[in-house]
Amino acid sequence: MTLLYFAWVREQIGRDAEEIALPADVRTVAALLEWLKGRGGGYARALEDLSVVRVAVNQEFAAPDRAVSDGDEVALFPPVTGGARP
């Protein structure tokens, strides 16, 4: 699985992307986020409040119950990224 991190999520985790082998018991977006949070450090800080983290699976917004698999690309980002404010 390819994980992509954007904006302050990237800053907390300390990288913009990584490849992981998906644990067998992680089958949904919610389970993936909990597993990542359990890695501690920047992951725990970035995912402390999941209400401010959005997830896309294969470039489509994903709900917590969305299934994930090893070949997926999963992006984590805040509700608003990039762009200039008027």
Secondary structure, DSSP 8 states (H G I E B T S, - for coil): -EEEE-HHHHHHHT-SEEE----TT--BHHHHHHHHHTT-HHHHHHTS-GGG-EEEETTEE--TT-B--TT-EEEEE-SS-SS---
